[in-house]
Amino acid sequence: MFSKRIPILLISVVFCLLTCACHASRTNTAIADMSAATQEQRNKAAMKRFETMINTCDDALAAELVDAKAPFYTPASKEPVYGGQGYLGIVRFMRKGFSDVQWKLEEMAADGNIVAVRWTCTGTHDGPFMGSKPTGKHFAATVMNFYYFNGEGKIINDVAAEGMIAILRQIGLVKL
């Protein structure tokens, strides 16, 4: 009788071990998925705060959201600007020509440490801008940017999709 129980007991133990191993594997995968989702959610939340930062020129938010060593490139300067203060320098440059310039976050998608954002940028040309006198004309433009985050959740890079302006610049119809 005892010898008949051993195989049944052994089969039960093996079954339990396999079940636990499969469950642990699924749990680890679920934890990894949650970690990625958490990172993406954190980065998306940071982008909502970034919208506030650029629309209010908030220096404290800039320091909190943007890595101090992050380089940003702009047509207004041959050299990159750095960190939150550099980024806000670009915004302040825009405000000289468009005092009411605003960015509205329309859509975003996150994948790991990257967040893609579609913005609507609006403003009125009420000040000199890149050699142009104020026209008083209002504009609304769709802008697409990709933001890269470091492990601490700070922006370390911003890549803008240039679209049509890149074509016009390259064929010489627009000089920047």
C-alpha positions, 0 to 999 in steps of 0.5 A, a space after each residue: 500500500 505504501 509503495 502505491 502511494 509513492 508514485 501518486 505522491 511523487 506525481 502530486 509534488 511534480 505537478 505542484 512544482 510545475 504549477 508553481 514554476 509556471 505561476 512564478 514565470 507568469 508573475 515575473 512577466 506581469 511584474 515586468 509588464 507593470 514596471 514598463 507600464 509604470 514607466 510609461 505612465 510616469 513619463 506621460 504624467 511628466 509630459 502633462 506637467 511639461 505642457 504647463 512648464 512651457 506655457 508658463 515658463 516655470 523655472 522650478 518645473 524645468 529643473 524638475 522635469 529636464 536633465 541639466 545636461 540634456 542638449 536641445 537644438 534649435 534653428 535660433 542657435 548654432 550651438 545646443 542649449 542645455 537643461 531646463 533653462 536652455 529649453 525655456 530659453 527657446 520658449 522665451 525666444 518664441 515669446 519675443 515674436 509671439 507673446 501669446 504663444 501656447 502649446 496644447 498637448 493633443 495626443 501622446 503615446 509612450 513606449 518605454 523611455 520614449 513619449 511621442 507628442 502631437 502638439 497644437 502651437 498657436 500664437 500671434 506674430 506681435 513682435 520681431 521674429 528672426 528678422 521679420 517685423 510683426 505682422 499681427 497674424 495669428 497662427 496655429 500649427 501642428 507639431 510632433 516631438 519625441 521626448 526621451 527620458 532617463 532612469 530618473 524620469 527626466 527628459 534628456 532629449 527632444 527630437 522634433 519632426 520637421 515635416 514640410 519646413 525641412 523640405 522648404 529649407 533644403 530646397 532653399 525656399 526658407 532660410 533659417 
